[in-house]
Amino acid sequence: MGRRLSGKKIAKEIFARIKEDIELKKITPKLVILFIGNDPAAEYYVQNLEKKGLKVGIIVETLILPESIDQSSLLGKIDILNNNSEVNGIMLQKPLPAKLDESEIVMKINPQKDVDAFHPINMGNLVLDKEGFIPATPAAVLELLSYYEIETSGKHIVIVGRSDIVGKPMANLLLRKNKTGNATVTICHSRTKDLAYHTKQADILIAAIGKPQFIKPEMINENAIIIDVGVNQIEDAEKGYRYVGDVDYSGCFDKAAAITPVPGGIGTITTSVLLNNVLFAYNLQNKID
Ligand SMILES: NC(=O)c1ccc[n+]([C@@H]2O[C@H](COP(=O)([O-])OP(=O)(O)OC[C@H]3O[C@@H](n4cnc5c(N)ncnc54)[C@H](OP(=O)(O)O)[C@@H]3O)[C@@H](O)[C@H]2O)c1
C-alpha cells in the first residue's frame, strides 16, 4: 500500500520560518523575476511566488518582457538590477526564446543575487560542496527526504532527467557526504537504453522528464519511493486543463512504498525554498548570519 508524500506541511513550515525571520530582523527582501513568453507552467510558478511572497514579507516583482526582446536589452536590464541594492534576488524564468543566448544571460546575473543558482560560480560551489545557493527544485526534494526521514545513505537513487535545473544538481546533492546524501546515483536521459531496466533498480526514483504520466507501474520496483518533479498541463474535460506529474500517480500508488502527488508535492515546496533563497541572498548581501 502506497503512502502519499505531501509537500504542503513542509512548505508551510518553511514559509513560517521565513516569515518569522523577516519579522524578527525587520527587513524587506526583494525578488525580481524576468518573465519572457507565456509558458503555462512558468506562469503558474511565478503567480504562486508573488502570492506567497506577499504572505511572508518578501516583495516579488515580475517584469514581463516582450518575446521580441534582444540580447543586449535583456543584459542591460540585468545590469540595472545587479546595481540596485534594493533588489536581493534576480530570477530568470525559463524557458527563454531560442534566439537568446541563455548562458551569456545567466553569466550576467550577480552570483550573490542568483537565487536560482544557475550561475557557474553557484553551480561550482554546489558540486564542490561549498556553502551557497542550492537550486530550488533539488533543494525541495532534499527538504522532502529530510521531513519524511527517508534514508538516502547507501540507497540506489535513479534520476530520470539530466537538466541543469534539476537532474544534474540533484545528483550532486545526493552524492554529498551528509544526512540527505551518500546515495549511489544513476542518471538516465533520452538516450538511455532500456530505461525501465534502470528505473526498476531504484530504491528511490526521481522523475524530472517533462512528459505527463510517463513513468508507469511496470517501470518501478515494489516498495520504491517515487519523487515526481514533473509539472505538466494536460487537457481536462471539466476544467479545461489540469496539472499532472511525470509519473502515473494512480497507477504507481499501490506498488510504491510512497509517492509524491502533483500538484501538492515537490512544486509546493519549491516555491518556499526559492523564497528562502531570497532571504539567504539578503543576508549574504547585508552580511547577516
Ligand atoms: N516542481 C518544480 O519545482 C519543477 C521545477 C522545474 C521543473 N519542473 C518540471 O520537471 C520536469 C523536468 O524539467 P526540466 O527543466 O528538468 O526539463 P528538461 O530540461 O526538458 O529536461 C528533461 C530531461 O528529461 C529527459 N528525457 C526526456 N524524454 C525522455 C525519455 N523519453 N526518456 C528518458 N529521459 C527523457 C531529457 O533527456 P535529454 O537530456 O537526453 O534530452 C532531459 O534530460 C518538467 O515537467 C518541469 O515542468 C518542476
The ligand as an SDF file (V2000), in Angstrom:
LIG
                    3D

 48 52  0  0  0  0  0  0  0  0999 V2000
    8.3310   21.0390   -9.3400 N   0  0  0  0  0  0  0  0  0  0  0  0
    9.1790   22.0010   -9.6440 C   0  0  0  0  0  0  0  0  0  0  0  0
    9.5050   22.8290   -8.8520 O   0  0  0  0  0  0  0  0  0  0  0  0
    9.8030   21.9980  -11.0040 C   0  0  0  0  0  0  0  0  0  0  0  0
   10.8670   22.8340  -11.3190 C   0  0  0  0  0  0  0  0  0  0  0  0
   11.4810   22.6980  -12.5710 C   0  0  0  0  0  0  0  0  0  0  0  0
   10.9620   21.8040  -13.4830 C   0  0  0  0  0  0  0  0  0  0  0  0
    9.8690   21.0740  -13.1580 N   0  0  0  0  0  0  0  0  0  0  0  0
    9.2870   20.0920  -14.0570 C   0  0  0  0  0  0  0  0  0  0  0  0
   10.1750   18.9800  -14.1020 O   0  0  0  0  0  0  0  0  0  0  0  0
   10.1700   18.4000  -15.3870 C   0  0  0  0  0  0  0  0  0  0  0  0
   11.5740   18.4250  -15.9380 C   0  0  0  0  0  0  0  0  0  0  0  0
   12.0100   19.7470  -16.0460 O   0  0  0  0  0  0  0  0  0  0  0  0
   13.4270   20.1310  -16.6690 P   0  0  0  0  0  0  0  0  0  0  0  0
   13.5030   21.5940  -16.7320 O   0  0  0  0  0  0  0  0  0  0  0  0
   14.4830   19.3610  -15.9600 O   0  0  0  0  0  0  0  0  0  0  0  0
   13.1990   19.5700  -18.1580 O   0  0  0  0  0  0  0  0  0  0  0  0
   14.1950   19.4770  -19.3970 P   0  0  0  0  0  0  0  0  0  0  0  0
   15.2650   20.4990  -19.3070 O   0  0  0  0  0  0  0  0  0  0  0  0
   13.3340   19.4240  -20.6070 O   0  0  0  0  0  0  0  0  0  0  0  0
   14.8840   18.0580  -19.1920 O   0  0  0  0  0  0  0  0  0  0  0  0
   14.1500   16.8820  -19.3400 C   0  0  0  0  0  0  0  0  0  0  0  0
   15.0700   15.7110  -19.1560 C   0  0  0  0  0  0  0  0  0  0  0  0
   14.3130   14.5290  -19.3480 O   0  0  0  0  0  0  0  0  0  0  0  0
   14.9730   13.6920  -20.2800 C   0  0  0  0  0  0  0  0  0  0  0  0
   14.0110   12.9490  -21.0760 N   0  0  0  0  0  0  0  0  0  0  0  0
   13.0930   13.4420  -21.9470 C   0  0  0  0  0  0  0  0  0  0  0  0
   12.4240   12.4360  -22.5350 N   0  0  0  0  0  0  0  0  0  0  0  0
   12.9150   11.2970  -22.0100 C   0  0  0  0  0  0  0  0  0  0  0  0
   12.6330    9.9320  -22.2130 C   0  0  0  0  0  0  0  0  0  0  0  0
   11.7140    9.5250  -23.0910 N   0  0  0  0  0  0  0  0  0  0  0  0
   13.3380    9.0320  -21.5060 N   0  0  0  0  0  0  0  0  0  0  0  0
   14.2910    9.4100  -20.6280 C   0  0  0  0  0  0  0  0  0  0  0  0
   14.6010   10.7030  -20.3900 N   0  0  0  0  0  0  0  0  0  0  0  0
   13.9170   11.6300  -21.0790 C   0  0  0  0  0  0  0  0  0  0  0  0
   15.7710   14.6220  -21.1710 C   0  0  0  0  0  0  0  0  0  0  0  0
   16.8390   13.9110  -21.7530 O   0  0  0  0  0  0  0  0  0  0  0  0
   17.9180   14.6180  -22.7470 P   0  0  0  0  0  0  0  0  0  0  0  0
   18.8320   15.4040  -21.8450 O   0  0  0  0  0  0  0  0  0  0  0  0
   18.5830   13.4910  -23.3990 O   0  0  0  0  0  0  0  0  0  0  0  0
   17.1250   15.4910  -23.6600 O   0  0  0  0  0  0  0  0  0  0  0  0
   16.2130   15.6780  -20.1720 C   0  0  0  0  0  0  0  0  0  0  0  0
   17.4270   15.3240  -19.5360 O   0  0  0  0  0  0  0  0  0  0  0  0
    9.1430   19.2210  -16.1890 C   0  0  0  0  0  0  0  0  0  0  0  0
    7.8980   18.5990  -16.0750 O   0  0  0  0  0  0  0  0  0  0  0  0
    9.1130   20.5510  -15.4620 C   0  0  0  0  0  0  0  0  0  0  0  0
    7.8930   21.2270  -15.6340 O   0  0  0  0  0  0  0  0  0  0  0  0
    9.2890   21.1520  -11.9460 C   0  0  0  0  0  0  0  0  0  0  0  0
  1  2  1  0
  2  3  2  0
  2  4  1  0
  4  5  1  0
  4 48  2  0
  5  6  2  0
  6  7  1  0
  7  8  2  0
  8  9  1  0
  8 48  1  0
  9 10  1  0
  9 46  1  0
 10 11  1  0
 11 12  1  0
 11 44  1  0
 12 13  1  0
 13 14  1  0
 14 15  2  0
 14 16  1  0
 14 17  1  0
 17 18  1  0
 18 19  2  0
 18 20  1  0
 18 21  1  0
 21 22  1  0
 22 23  1  0
 23 24  1  0
 23 42  1  0
 24 25  1  0
 25 26  1  0
 25 36  1  0
 26 27  1  0
 26 35  1  0
 27 28  2  0
 28 29  1  0
 29 30  1  0
 29 35  2  0
 30 31  1  0
 30 32  2  0
 32 33  1  0
 33 34  2  0
 34 35  1  0
 36 37  1  0
 36 42  1  0
 37 38  1  0
 38 39  2  0
 38 40  1  0
 38 41  1  0
 42 43  1  0
 44 45  1  0
 44 46  1  0
 46 47  1  0
M  CHG  2   8   1  16  -1
M  END
$$$$
